[in-house]
Amino acid sequence: MTLESLHELLASFWTVWAVIIFLLIAFWALRPRNRKRFEKDARIPLDDDR
């Protein structure tokens, strides 16, 4: 196995790994259980309860 083919293999694995991580984060963020938390956090700049 040459260094160039090893580089191509590692680049492919990195791409697959990055896509998997992105999909997991998107799944976590879009879960219905997190909706209230994100809505509450989105109102932080608008709240004047200081």
BAVOFI-16187 format. One record per residue: residue number from 0; residue in three letters; x negated, y, z of N, C-alpha, C, O, CB in turn. Coordinates in Angstrom, 2 decimals. Glycine has a CB too. Example, Ala and Ser with C-alpha at 12.3 -4.5 7.8 and 13.67 -1.06 7.14 Angstrom:
<nodes>
+-----+---------+---------+---------+---------+---------+---------+---------+---------+---------+---------+---------+---------+---------+---------+---------+---------+
| num | residuo |      nx |      ny |      nz |     cax |     cay |     caz |      cx |      cy |      cz |      ox |      oy |      oz |     cbx |     cby |     cbz |
+-----+---------+---------+---------+---------+---------+---------+---------+---------+---------+---------+---------+---------+---------+---------+---------+---------+
|   0 |     ALA |  -13.19 |   -5.69 |    7.80 |  -12.30 |   -4.50 |    7.80 |  -13.20 |   -3.30 |    7.80 |  -14.24 |   -3.32 |    8.46 |  -11.31 |   -4.47 |    9.05 |
|   1 |     SER |  -12.85 |   -2.25 |    7.08 |  -13.67 |   -1.06 |    7.14 |  -12.90 |    0.03 |    7.87 |  -13.41 |    1.14 |    8.04 |  -14.08 |   -0.60 |    5.72 |
+-----+---------+---------+---------+---------+---------+---------+---------+---------+---------+---------+---------+---------+---------+---------+---------+---------+
</nodes>
This chain:
<nodes>
+-----+---------+---------+---------+---------+---------+---------+---------+---------+---------+---------+---------+---------+---------+---------+---------+---------+
| num | residuo |      nx |      ny |      nz |     cax |     cay |     caz |      cx |      cy |      cz |      ox |      oy |      oz |     cbx |     cby |     cbz |
+-----+---------+---------+---------+---------+---------+---------+---------+---------+---------+---------+---------+---------+---------+---------+---------+---------+
|   0 |     MET |   -0.86 |   -1.18 |    0.00 |    0.00 |    0.00 |    0.00 |   -0.90 |    1.24 |    0.00 |   -1.76 |    1.40 |    0.86 |    0.97 |    0.00 |    1.23 |
|   1 |     THR |   -0.67 |    2.07 |   -0.97 |   -1.49 |    3.28 |   -1.08 |   -0.93 |    4.38 |   -0.18 |    0.19 |    4.30 |    0.32 |   -1.57 |    3.76 |   -2.54 |
|   2 |     LEU |   -1.73 |    5.37 |    0.00 |   -1.32 |    6.50 |    0.84 |   -0.14 |    7.24 |    0.22 |    0.73 |    7.72 |    0.94 |   -2.50 |    7.46 |    1.06 |
|   3 |     GLU |   -0.12 |    7.33 |   -1.10 |    0.98 |    8.02 |   -1.78 |    2.30 |    7.26 |   -1.61 |    3.34 |    7.87 |   -1.38 |    0.66 |    8.20 |   -3.27 |
|   4 |     SER |    2.27 |    5.95 |   -1.73 |    3.50 |    5.18 |   -1.57 |    3.97 |    5.20 |   -0.11 |    5.17 |    5.19 |    0.16 |    3.29 |    3.72 |   -2.04 |
|   5 |     LEU |    3.03 |    5.22 |    0.81 |    3.40 |    5.34 |    2.23 |    4.06 |    6.68 |    2.49 |    5.03 |    6.75 |    3.25 |    2.16 |    5.18 |    3.12 |
|   6 |     HIS |    3.55 |    7.73 |    1.88 |    4.14 |    9.06 |    2.03 |    5.57 |    9.08 |    1.50 |    6.47 |    9.65 |    2.14 |    3.29 |   10.11 |    1.30 |
|   7 |     GLU |    5.79 |    8.48 |    0.35 |    7.14 |    8.43 |   -0.23 |    8.10 |    7.64 |    0.67 |    9.25 |    8.04 |    0.86 |    7.10 |    7.80 |   -1.63 |
|   8 |     LEU |    7.62 |    6.54 |    1.22 |    8.44 |    5.74 |    2.12 |    8.81 |    6.52 |    3.38 |    9.97 |    6.52 |    3.80 |    7.71 |    4.44 |    2.50 |
|   9 |     LEU |    7.84 |    7.19 |    3.98 |    8.10 |    7.98 |    5.19 |    9.01 |    9.17 |    4.88 |    9.83 |    9.53 |    5.72 |    6.79 |    8.47 |    5.80 |
|  10 |     ALA |    8.87 |    9.78 |    3.72 |    9.75 |   10.88 |    3.35 |   11.19 |   10.40 |    3.21 |   12.12 |   11.09 |    3.61 |    9.27 |   11.54 |    2.03 |
|  11 |     SER |   11.37 |    9.21 |    2.65 |   12.72 |    8.65 |    2.52 |   13.32 |    8.36 |    3.89 |   14.48 |    8.68 |    4.14 |   12.68 |    7.36 |    1.68 |
|  12 |     PHE |   12.53 |    7.76 |    4.77 |   13.03 |    7.48 |    6.12 |   13.38 |    8.78 |    6.84 |   14.39 |    8.83 |    7.54 |   11.99 |    6.69 |    6.93 |
|  13 |     TRP |   12.58 |    9.82 |    6.69 |   12.85 |   11.10 |    7.34 |   14.16 |   11.69 |    6.85 |   14.93 |   12.24 |    7.63 |   11.69 |   12.07 |    7.10 |
|  14 |     THR |   14.40 |   11.59 |    5.55 |   15.64 |   12.13 |    4.98 |   16.85 |   11.40 |    5.55 |   17.84 |   12.02 |    5.94 |   15.62 |   12.02 |    3.45 |
|  15 |     VAL |   16.78 |   10.08 |    5.59 |   17.88 |    9.28 |    6.13 |   18.09 |    9.62 |    7.60 |   19.23 |    9.78 |    8.04 |   17.61 |    7.76 |    5.95 |
|  16 |     TRP |   17.02 |    9.72 |    8.36 |   17.09 |   10.05 |    9.79 |   17.73 |   11.42 |   10.00 |   18.57 |   11.58 |   10.89 |   15.67 |   10.01 |   10.43 |
|  17 |     ALA |   17.36 |   12.41 |    9.20 |   17.91 |   13.75 |    9.34 |   19.41 |   13.76 |    9.03 |   20.17 |   14.44 |    9.72 |   17.17 |   14.74 |    8.42 |
|  18 |     VAL |   19.83 |   13.02 |    8.03 |   21.25 |   12.96 |    7.68 |   22.04 |   12.29 |    8.81 |   23.12 |   12.75 |    9.16 |   21.46 |   12.19 |    6.35 |
|  19 |     ILE |   21.50 |   11.23 |    9.37 |   22.18 |   10.54 |   10.48 |   22.32 |   11.48 |   11.68 |   23.40 |   11.55 |   12.28 |   21.40 |    9.27 |   10.90 |
|  20 |     ILE |   21.27 |   12.19 |   12.02 |   21.32 |   13.13 |   13.15 |   22.36 |   14.23 |   12.87 |   23.13 |   14.58 |   13.76 |   19.93 |   13.76 |   13.42 |
|  21 |     PHE |   22.37 |   14.77 |   11.65 |   23.34 |   15.79 |   11.30 |   24.77 |   15.26 |   11.45 |   25.62 |   15.95 |   12.00 |   23.11 |   16.28 |    9.87 |
|  22 |     LEU |   25.03 |   14.06 |   10.96 |   26.38 |   13.49 |   11.05 |   26.79 |   13.25 |   12.50 |   27.95 |   13.46 |   12.85 |   26.45 |   12.18 |   10.25 |
|  23 |     LEU |   25.86 |   12.82 |   13.33 |   26.19 |   12.62 |   14.74 |   26.52 |   13.94 |   15.43 |   27.46 |   14.01 |   16.23 |   25.02 |   11.93 |   15.47 |
|  24 |     ILE |   25.77 |   14.98 |   15.14 |   26.05 |   16.29 |   15.74 |   27.39 |   16.82 |   15.25 |   28.17 |   17.37 |   16.03 |   24.93 |   17.29 |   15.41 |
|  25 |     ALA |   27.67 |   16.67 |   13.95 |   28.94 |   17.13 |   13.40 |   30.10 |   16.36 |   14.02 |   31.13 |   16.95 |   14.35 |   28.96 |   16.98 |   11.87 |
|  26 |     PHE |   29.95 |   15.05 |   14.18 |   30.99 |   14.23 |   14.81 |   31.24 |   14.70 |   16.24 |   32.39 |   14.82 |   16.66 |   30.58 |   12.73 |   14.81 |
|  27 |     TRP |   30.17 |   14.96 |   16.98 |   30.32 |   15.42 |   18.37 |   31.03 |   16.77 |   18.41 |   31.90 |   16.99 |   19.25 |   28.94 |   15.51 |   19.06 |
|  28 |     ALA |   30.65 |   17.68 |   17.53 |   31.22 |   19.02 |   17.55 |   32.68 |   19.04 |   17.13 |   33.43 |   19.90 |   17.58 |   30.42 |   19.94 |   16.65 |
|  29 |     LEU |   33.09 |   18.13 |   16.29 |   34.45 |   18.15 |   15.77 |   35.41 |   17.23 |   16.53 |   36.57 |   17.08 |   16.14 |   34.43 |   17.75 |   14.32 |
|  30 |     ARG |   34.94 |   16.63 |   17.59 |   35.81 |   15.77 |   18.38 |   36.90 |   16.61 |   19.05 |   36.62 |   17.70 |   19.54 |   35.00 |   14.98 |   19.43 |
|  31 |     PRO |   38.14 |   16.12 |   19.07 |   39.23 |   16.89 |   19.69 |   38.97 |   17.20 |   21.16 |   39.45 |   18.21 |   21.67 |   40.54 |   16.13 |   19.55 |
|  32 |     ARG |   38.24 |   16.36 |   21.84 |   37.97 |   16.57 |   23.26 |   37.16 |   17.85 |   23.49 |   37.26 |   18.45 |   24.56 |   37.22 |   15.37 |   23.83 |
|  33 |     ASN |   36.37 |   18.27 |   22.52 |   35.53 |   19.46 |   22.68 |   36.23 |   20.74 |   22.25 |   35.68 |   21.83 |   22.43 |   34.27 |   19.30 |   21.88 |
|  34 |     ARG |   37.42 |   20.65 |   21.71 |   38.10 |   21.82 |   21.15 |   38.33 |   22.92 |   22.20 |   38.03 |   24.08 |   21.95 |   39.43 |   21.41 |   20.54 |
|  35 |     LYS |   38.87 |   22.56 |   23.37 |   39.14 |   23.56 |   24.40 |   37.85 |   24.24 |   24.87 |   37.83 |   25.45 |   25.10 |   39.85 |   22.93 |   25.59 |
|  36 |     ARG |   36.80 |   23.46 |   25.00 |   35.52 |   24.02 |   25.45 |   35.01 |   25.05 |   24.45 |   34.58 |   26.13 |   24.84 |   34.47 |   22.91 |   25.66 |
|  37 |     PHE |   35.05 |   24.72 |   23.16 |   34.55 |   25.64 |   22.14 |   35.44 |   26.87 |   22.02 |   34.94 |   27.97 |   21.78 |   34.45 |   24.94 |   20.80 |
|  38 |     GLU |   36.76 |   26.70 |   22.18 |   37.64 |   27.87 |   22.15 |   37.36 |   28.79 |   23.33 |   37.35 |   30.01 |   23.18 |   39.11 |   27.43 |   22.16 |
|  39 |     LYS |   37.12 |   28.21 |   24.48 |   36.79 |   29.00 |   25.67 |   35.45 |   29.72 |   25.48 |   35.33 |   30.90 |   25.81 |   36.73 |   28.10 |   26.93 |
|  40 |     ASP |   34.46 |   29.02 |   24.96 |   33.15 |   29.63 |   24.72 |   33.22 |   30.72 |   23.65 |   32.46 |   31.69 |   23.72 |   32.14 |   28.56 |   24.31 |
|  41 |     ALA |   34.09 |   30.57 |   22.68 |   34.21 |   31.58 |   21.62 |   34.80 |   32.88 |   22.17 |   34.57 |   33.95 |   21.59 |   35.09 |   31.06 |   20.47 |
|  42 |     ARG |   35.54 |   32.83 |   23.27 |   36.16 |   34.02 |   23.83 |   35.22 |   34.75 |   24.80 |   35.57 |   35.84 |   25.27 |   37.45 |   33.65 |   24.55 |
|  43 |     ILE |   34.09 |   34.21 |   25.11 |   33.17 |   34.84 |   26.07 |   32.86 |   36.29 |   25.73 |   32.94 |   37.14 |   26.62 |   31.87 |   34.04 |   26.14 |
|  44 |     PRO |   32.52 |   36.63 |   24.48 |   32.22 |   38.04 |   24.18 |   33.43 |   38.97 |   24.31 |   33.28 |   40.18 |   24.48 |   31.65 |   38.15 |   22.79 |
|  45 |     LEU |   34.61 |   38.41 |   24.23 |   35.82 |   39.23 |   24.26 |   36.40 |   39.41 |   25.66 |   37.23 |   40.29 |   25.88 |   36.86 |   38.62 |   23.37 |
|  46 |     ASP |   35.97 |   38.60 |   26.60 |   36.47 |   38.69 |   27.96 |   35.85 |   39.87 |   28.70 |   34.64 |   40.08 |   28.62 |   36.20 |   37.39 |   28.72 |
|  47 |     ASP |   36.67 |   40.62 |   29.40 |   36.20 |   41.77 |   30.17 |   36.31 |   41.52 |   31.68 |   36.57 |   42.45 |   32.44 |   37.00 |   43.02 |   29.78 |
|  48 |     ASP |   36.13 |   40.29 |   32.10 |   36.29 |   39.92 |   33.52 |   35.03 |   40.15 |   34.32 |   34.85 |   39.49 |   35.35 |   36.71 |   38.47 |   33.63 |
|  49 |     ARG |   34.19 |   41.01 |   33.93 |   32.91 |   41.17 |   34.66 |   33.08 |   42.02 |   35.83 |   32.12 |   42.27 |   36.56 |   31.84 |   41.75 |   33.78 |
+-----+---------+---------+---------+---------+---------+---------+---------+---------+---------+---------+---------+---------+---------+---------+---------+---------+
</nodes>
